[in-house]
């Protein structure tokens, strides 16, 4: 997974990814949530990482373990399911309009 493409600290991005996948101890989960409520920029970072994680899921870029964690967390929420479905629709539409590559 390409978690270092953000201008933000890659360690933060990795931690947030683990948070979104439910792969952190409860105490760390709570710390991230507390920080997000107090820091609007951190909340935006979480939202950006969530979008990237959804896109990566839709493109099939997650490991088997990450995909299972993603599905357990994201399909449990109606809001997150809608985000995933939107990303799938967008990806399908994008591929329809991409020009075909000429074989060399």
Secondary structure, DSSP 8 states (H G I E B T S, - for coil): -----SSS-HHHHHHHHHHHTT-S-HHHHHHHHHHHHH-HHHHHHHHHHHHHHHHHHHTT-S-HHHHHHHHHHHTTSHHHHHHHHHHHHHHHHHHHHS------
